[in-house]
Amino acid sequence: MFLLKGIIIGLIIGTPVGAAGAVCMSRTLQYGVRSGFVTGLGCSVADCIYASVGAFGLTAVSSFLAENDTLISLIGGCIVSAMGVMALMNKGNVITAMKAKPGYIKMFLSSFCIGITNPAVVIISMIAFGYFKIPKDRTIFQSAMLSLGFFVGTVIWWFILIGAIKLIKNRYRNNIGNKANKIFGVIMLILGLIVFGRLIFSK
């Protein structure tokens, strides 16, 4: 039961396509399915870490994240904006990009950094736990199953998203390669600016 609820929560929280989603789609189009999955996996691991904070009731960690939310969000905004600018400045075509593709470790870590600088996942997951009426007096095993389910749910979402992008790529071939990269670059830059705007106007 806890595993199933965790999967459902992971799917729900993972579905909104944010910065990590934009990066995942861009890399799937440029480098292929494996690159897209490795990118998504990095974000899933980061999100699972935060979901585990809520699942295991680690109040000390939650307090630390709340106290340093501004700094963490600022770092995330800088990372996303930088990736957006780099995507916009890339003047190469898809073939050139394929030859110069970054390693899987770099893809994983860059996506992990985007995910780990979004501590709001802790709050969102705790709200979801309450919505699904998950008891607070959970055993360690139940909390572990909840966290595992959350991870599996986010991974399922990446499979769905990557599969959809693969279908689009197969249909339109190279006609969307470089243009899509620019579009995702703009999206990431906008998302980064939104983070900065939120930090400025929340003061």
C-alpha positions in Angstrom: 0.0 0.0 0.0 2.8 2.5 0.9 4.7 1.5 -2.2 1.7 2.1 -4.4 0.9 5.4 -2.9 4.5 6.4 -3.2 4.4 5.6 -6.9 1.2 7.7 -7.4 2.7 10.6 -5.5 5.9 10.4 -7.5 4.0 10.4 -10.8 1.9 13.5 -9.7 4.9 15.5 -8.5 7.1 14.5 -11.4 4.5 15.3 -14.1 4.9 19.1 -14.2 7.7 19.8 -16.8 10.1 22.2 -15.2 13.7 23.0 -15.8 14.8 19.3 -15.5 12.0 18.3 -17.9 13.2 20.9 -20.4 16.8 19.6 -20.2 15.6 16.0 -20.5 13.6 16.7 -23.6 16.4 18.7 -25.2 19.0 15.9 -24.5 16.6 13.2 -25.8 16.2 15.1 -29.0 19.9 15.8 -29.4 21.6 12.7 -28.0 19.0 10.0 -27.8 16.9 8.0 -25.3 19.7 7.0 -23.0 20.9 10.5 -22.5 17.4 11.6 -21.7 16.9 8.9 -19.2 20.2 9.5 -17.4 19.2 13.2 -17.2 15.8 12.3 -15.8 17.4 9.8 -13.4 19.5 12.6 -11.9 16.5 14.6 -11.1 14.6 11.6 -9.7 17.4 10.8 -7.2 17.4 14.5 -6.0 13.6 14.5 -5.7 13.7 11.1 -3.8 16.2 12.5 -1.3 13.8 15.4 -0.5 10.8 13.1 -0.5 12.6 10.9 2.0 13.1 13.9 4.3 9.3 14.1 4.5 8.7 10.3 4.5 11.1 9.8 7.5 10.1 12.9 9.3 13.6 14.4 9.4 12.6 17.7 11.0 16.2 18.9 11.5 16.8 18.6 7.7 13.5 20.3 7.0 14.4 23.2 9.2 17.8 23.6 7.6 16.2 23.6 4.1 13.6 26.2 5.2 16.3 28.4 6.7 18.5 28.2 3.6 15.7 28.2 1.0 16.7 31.5 -0.5 20.3 30.5 -1.1 19.4 27.1 -2.4 16.9 28.5 -4.8 19.4 31.2 -5.9 21.9 28.5 -6.8 19.3 26.6 -8.7 18.2 29.7 -10.6 21.8 30.4 -11.6 22.3 26.8 -12.8 19.1 26.7 -14.9 19.8 30.2 -16.4 23.4 29.2 -17.3 22.2 26.1 -19.0 19.6 28.1 -20.9 22.2 30.6 -22.1 24.5 27.9 -23.2 21.7 26.2 -25.2 20.9 29.5 -26.9 24.6 30.2 -27.7 25.0 26.7 -29.3 25.1 27.3 -33.0 25.9 23.7 -34.0 23.5 21.4 -35.6 22.3 18.0 -34.3 25.1 16.1 -35.9 27.7 18.4 -34.3 26.0 18.1 -31.0 26.0 14.3 -31.2 29.8 14.3 -31.6 30.3 16.7 -28.7 27.8 15.2 -26.3 28.7 15.3 -22.6 29.3 12.1 -20.7 26.5 10.4 -18.8 28.0 11.3 -15.5 28.0 15.0 -16.4 24.4 14.7 -17.6 23.3 12.9 -14.4 25.1 15.5 -12.1 23.8 18.5 -13.9 20.2 17.3 -13.6 20.8 16.2 -10.0 22.0 19.8 -9.3 18.8 21.2 -10.8 16.6 18.9 -8.7 18.6 19.3 -5.4 18.2 23.1 -5.6 14.4 22.7 -5.4 13.7 22.0 -1.7 10.0 22.8 -2.3 9.7 19.1 -3.1 9.8 18.4 0.6 6.8 20.6 1.2 4.9 19.3 -1.8 5.5 15.7 -0.9 4.4 16.3 2.7 1.2 17.9 1.4 0.7 14.9 -0.9 1.2 12.5 2.0 -1.5 14.3 3.9 -3.8 14.2 0.9 -3.5 10.5 0.5 -4.0 10.1 4.3 -0.7 8.4 4.9 -0.3 8.0 8.7 2.4 10.0 10.5 3.3 7.2 12.8 5.0 5.1 10.1 7.6 2.4 10.7 11.0 2.7 9.1 10.0 0.0 6.6 6.8 1.8 5.6 8.7 5.1 5.1 11.3 3.3 3.0 8.6 1.8 0.8 7.0 5.2 0.5 10.3 6.7 -0.6 11.0 3.8 -3.0 7.6 4.2 -4.5 8.1 7.9 -5.0 11.4 7.2 -6.9 9.7 4.6 -9.0 6.9 7.0 -9.8 9.2 9.7 -11.0 11.2 7.2 -13.1 7.9 6.0 -14.8 7.2 9.6 -15.6 10.5 10.1 -17.3 9.9 7.0 -19.4 6.6 8.4 -20.5 8.1 11.8 -21.3 11.1 10.4 -23.1 8.8 8.0 -25.1 6.7 10.9 -26.3 9.8 12.9 -27.3 11.1 9.9 -29.1 7.9 9.6 -31.2 8.1 13.3 -32.1 11.8 12.9 -33.1 11.0 9.9 -35.3 8.2 11.8 -37.0 10.0 15.0 -37.7 13.6 13.8 -37.9 16.2 16.5 -38.1 13.7 19.3 -38.7 13.3 20.1 -35.0 16.8 19.4 -33.7 18.4 22.8 -33.5 15.2 24.7 -33.2 14.0 22.6 -30.3 17.4 23.2 -28.6 16.8 27.0 -28.8 13.2 26.6 -27.6 14.3 24.6 -24.5 17.1 27.2 -24.0 14.5 30.0 -23.8 12.3 27.9 -21.5 15.2 27.2 -19.1 16.2 30.9 -19.1 12.7 32.0 -18.4 12.4 29.5 -15.5 15.7 30.8 -14.1 14.4 34.4 -14.3 11.2 33.3 -12.6 13.2 32.0 -9.7 15.1 35.3 -9.4 11.8 37.2 -9.6 10.3 35.1 -6.9 13.3 35.7 -4.6 13.2 39.5 -5.2 9.5 40.0 -4.8 9.2 37.7 -1.8 11.3 40.0 0.3 
